Amino acid sequence: MDWKQFEKVSKAMGDQNRLRILEAISKKKGVLECAAIVQKLDLAQPSISHHIKTLVEAGLIEPEKSGRNYTYILNTELLDKYIKKLKTIAG
């Protein structure tokens, strides 16, 4: 993972609501429908859409469309790379 990608992921995870989205997806074995995310968070739909867009752009989650519904998949490979990069900083 290069520093530019590390920065993008760090910024995406720098928000409590986005961390809650990642946690919700993680608790469902890495796959969660958009409607379930809306139910779990006490936020307006536009706010959730904004946070999801940020997470997708950072590569932390991957959208999968089925008809009119979206499912989001946690990118565990990217998270593993991020953790390894953090460990290099920590020493």
N, C-alpha and C positions, 0 to 999 in steps of 0.2 A: 504494500500500500504506500503510495507516495504521499507527500505532505499536503498536497492540494486536496486529495480525496479525504485524508485524515481530518483536515479542517472542515470540509463540507459535512462529514458525518458528525463531527463534534458540534457544529452549529445546529444541525438538525436535532441532535439529542439534548440541546441546551434549553429545552422547554418541557415543563412538567406535563403538559397535555400530550405532547408527542411521546414522552416516556410512558405515559399511561396507555397509549395506543399500542406501543411496542409490547408492553407487559400483557395487555389483553390478548394480543395475537399469540404471544409466546405461551400463555396459559392454555390456549386451544391448539396445542401441538404445531404452532407456527402457521396456521391457516385460519382466517376469520373473515366472515362476510361483512360488508360495509354496514348493513342494517344492524348487525350485532354490535359493531363499534359505536354506532349512534346510541343504541340502548345503554351501553355500559358507561358512556361519558355524559355528564350533564352540561352539554354544550349545544349551541345552535348548529344546524346542518352546515351553514357556510363556514363556520370555524373549523369543524371537523374536516371538511373538504380542503381547507387551506393547510391544515396540519398533515393530512394524508399526502397532499401534493408535495410538501416539503420532504416527507419521508421517502416518497417515491423518487424524487429528484436526487436525493442523497444515496439512493440505492439500498436503503435499509429494508424496504418492503417492495414487493413486486405485484402489480395488479394483474388480475386474471379476469377477463370478462366472460360471463356466461349469460347470453341473452341481454337483458337490461341490468343485470346484477353484477356487481364486482365483488371479488374475493381478493384478499390481500395475503401474500405469503411472505413470511419473515425470511430475510436473506441471511441465514446463519453463517454462510461462508464469509460474507463481508464483516459480520460482527466478530468472527474469529480473527480475521486479519486486523481489525481495529484493536481488539484486546491485545494481540501480539505487539502491535505498535505502541500501545500504552505501556506494556511491560518493558519495552526498550527505553522508554522515557524514565520509568521508575527505577530502572537499573536492576 
